[in-house]
């Protein structure tokens, strides 16, 4: 029984109870006859009220995080090597990071193509496909901040607009507690730095040319036009001696990043 049906029924029982009580009050000879029906209706009314109140209580939500779509976990990587890999991943630029994520999921049998991006914050979206199932992947290569639920909420909005049910959010850092809770409530998969290392280990990264090529990439790329960027002294501004990354396709692209 639903809460709405219970509410309707308990008002019907209440009305019947009022009619019987009124009859007992105005027709004394019927009091003995109507006593037990009145008691029965009163018990039924109390049970329906208890049911409605029980349905209104706040549901208990259990939060769990078990990232699917990842490679099998292997014990072949030592703690020292994991730390070294974490540093390499963190030092990657946004494009090699995208290439690393693409290589890992390609190893798992997915086809991958860029869906959107790149963006100025180093975000790229990839569309994975396997067995006619589409999965959208957000690659966010942040080197300092953890990903919070605001970013996941925006990603969820993209999934809903595009009509894609499966979503994976990948970052070179980790996620806040609020982000993990949001992901658990909205069926999003979170892949942080530690998960990437486990995927690399399961994908036998040392013998995987695509993964190794992405991991060893040291170039910096412009997120606007994807040309190489070079480090130069600032030619203007409050601190002309400052060092900035400049896109090599100038003057077509004037994108710069402060060091």
N, C-alpha and C positions, 0 to 999 in steps of 0.2 A: 504493500500500500504506500502511495506517495504522500508527502506532507500535505499537498493541496486537497487530495481526496479525504484525508483524515480531518482536515479543518472543516470541509463541507459536511462530513458525517457527524462531527461532534456538535455542530450547530443544529442539525436535525434532531439529535438525541436530546440536546438541551431544550429545544422547543417542545418535544414530546413530554419531557420531564416537567416543564412549566404547566402544560395542559393537565397532566395527572395531578400535580400538587393543587392546582386551582379547583379541579373537580373534587378532590378530597376535602378542600376547605369549604366549598359551597354546598357540597352534597355529603353530609356526614354518614348516611347509610352506606356509601360506597367506599369508605375509608379502609375497611378491612380487606375488601376485594382488590383495591388498587395499591395496597401497601407494598406487596412483593414486586409487582411490576415497577413501582417507583424505585425500590432498592436496586433492582436489576439495571434500570436505566442510569441510576446514579453511579454504579460501579463501571458501567460501560463508558459513561462520560469521563470519569476519572482516568480510565485506561487510555482513552483517545487523547486527553490532554497530556498525559505522560509521554505518549508516542510523539506528539507534535514537538514537545520540549526536547525530547531526545534527538529528533531530526535536526533541530536548530543548533545543536552544539557544534562548536568549531571542530572540523575534521583534523585528525592527527596526520601530519605530513612527515614522512621519513625521507631524509636526504641521503642519497648514496651517489658515488661517483665511480663508475667502472667504465673507462673509455673503450668502446668497441672499435672496430675498424683499425686495429693496430696489429703490428707484427707479433709473432710469438716471442715471449720473454726468454732470453738466454742468459746464462750465468757466465758467459765468456769474457765480459768486460769488467776489469778490476775497478776499484774505487778511484784509484789514481787516474786511470784512463777515462773514467766517467767525468772527472773534474776537468781533464784536458779537453774532452769533447764539448762540455758545457761552455768553456771559454771560447772555443772555436765557433760554436753556434752563435754565441753572443756577439762575437766580433764580425760576423758576416754582415754584409749589406743586405738591403731588402730583396734585391733580385737573386743573389745566390741563395738566400733563405727560401724564396719561392721555388727555386730549382731543386733545393734539397727536399722540400715537402712533396713536390711533384715526383721526384725520383722514388721517394719512400712509398707513396701510394701506387705508383706504377709497378713497383716490385710486388705489391699485393694484388696485382691483376686489374687495377682500375685504369681506364683511359682518362686523361686529364687535358683540359684546355682552360685558358684564362677566360673568366666570366666578366670581370670588371677590375679597373685599376690600371696602373698603380696610382696611389694617392700620396699626397704630400707627407702623411704620417707613416708611410711605409706599409700601408695596407693593400693587399691584393686578394681578389676572390677567384677561386678556381672551381670549375665544375667537374666533378668526378662522375663517372658512369661505369656501372658493372651490373650485368644481368638485367638490363633495362631499368635499373634503379639509379636515380640521380641524387647526388649529394653535393651541397655547396660548402666550400671550405673557405674560411676567412683566415688569411695569413697576416698576422700583425707582428711585425718584427720590432717590438719595443725593447730597448736595451736597459731601461731604468725602471719605469713604472710597471706595476702589476695591472692586469686587465680587470676592470670592475664590471658590475652588472649593467652600467650604462651602455658600454660597448656591446654587450650581449643583447641588450634590448634593441639596439639599432640593427644588429645582425638578424635578430628574429623578425623584425619588420621587413627586411629584405627577403627573407625566406617566404613570408606570407604573401608579399607582393608578387613574387615570381612563381608561387604555387609549388615550392619545393619542400618536401616534408623533412628531409634529413639535413642536418647542419653540423659542421665541425669547426670549432674555433681553435686555431693553432697560434701559439705565441712562443717567442724565444725566452720569455720570462715565465711567470706563474700567474695564478688567479687569486683574487681576494675571496674571502669566505662568502661574501654576498654574491659574487659571480658564480661560485660553485653551487650555491643554493638556487640561484636563478636558473642555472643550466639544468639542475635536477628536476625542477618544477616544469620546465619547458622542453625536456627531451633533447637537449643539446649536448654534443660531445665536446669535452675540453681536452686539449692536448698541449701540455706545457713542456718546458725544457727537459724535465726528467722523462716524460713520456716519449719525446723525440729520441732521446738516447736509447730507450728500450726498443723503439722501432728500428733504430739503426743497428742495434745489436742483433735483433731478430732477422734483419734483412742482410746480415753478413756484410756490413758496410765496407770492411777492409778489402773485400773482393768484388765490390759493386762499383763499376766505373762511374756511373752517373752520380751516385752519392758522394764518392770521393772527389769528383770534379767540382761539385757544388761546395763541398766542405773546404776545399783548398783555394777557392776563389777569394782574391784579396782586393779586387777592384771595387770602386764606388761608382754607383750609377745614378743618374738623374731620374727621379720619380715622375718627372713631367714628360720627358722625351726618350728616356732610357739610354742616352749617350753617357760616355765616361765623364767623370768629374775629376777635377784636379785641385790641388791645394794651392792657394795664392794669398798674397797680402791684400787686405781690403784697401781699395783705392779711394773710398769716401766714408763718411760717417763719423761718429764721435771718436773712434779709435782706428785711425788709418793703418796702424801696425798690426791690427788683429788679423788672424788667419781665417780664411773662409774657403769652403768648397765651392767651386765654380763649374758650371756646365761647359763642356768643351764645344758645344754647338752654338755658342754665342756668335753673332747677335740674334740668331733665330730663337734661342731659348736663354733667358736671363735668370734662370733659377740658381739660387745660391743658398748655402747652409753654413751657419756659423759653427766653428769648431767647438 
